[in-house]
Amino acid sequence: RCPACFSGLVHDPTQLVDVEVCADACFTQKRRRKGARDPPRIHPNSVFVQEATADQMGAHVDEVRPARGRSAKKARTQAEKEDDSYEGASLKVPRSVLNECETSFKATDEKREKAS
């Protein structure tokens, strides 16, 4: 599991989840800068993480994330083939599908950045 998505610096066992995030990954925000007629939609309960906390979490993720390279990726891919169970009790999507989605998203995001 990716520590950026499934981990945190502090865990409260009395809570069902540590953090719940809703993010828009639909790269249409750039069109909004020019000539948008609608006011920006800002959720009244928006919370922003302080930069120091984000840096601390980034250091934690770098510390626990496996080394990059072919051998780490091969080992991870082999483990995923062996364990293609479901993520969590309520999510009815196999881990292999979620991992493919993540890979596809990263590739799309890199292409979008190059086009900017």
GIURWO-V577046 format. One record per backbone hydrogen bond with DSSP energy under -1.0 kcal/mol. CO is the residue of the C=O (numbers start at 1). NH is the residue of the N-H. If there is no record, write none. Layout:
CO | NH
CO | NH
This chain:
2 | 6
12 | 15
26 | 28
30 | 33
43 | 46
50 | 54
51 | 55
52 | 56
53 | 57
54 | 58
55 | 59
56 | 60
57 | 61
58 | 62
59 | 63
60 | 64
61 | 65
69 | 73
70 | 74
71 | 75
72 | 76
73 | 77
74 | 78
75 | 79
76 | 80
77 | 81
78 | 82
79 | 83
85 | 95
93 | 87
94 | 98
95 | 99
96 | 100
97 | 101
98 | 102
99 | 103
100 | 104
101 | 105
102 | 106
103 | 107
104 | 108
105 | 109
106 | 110
107 | 111
108 | 112
109 | 113
110 | 114
111 | 115
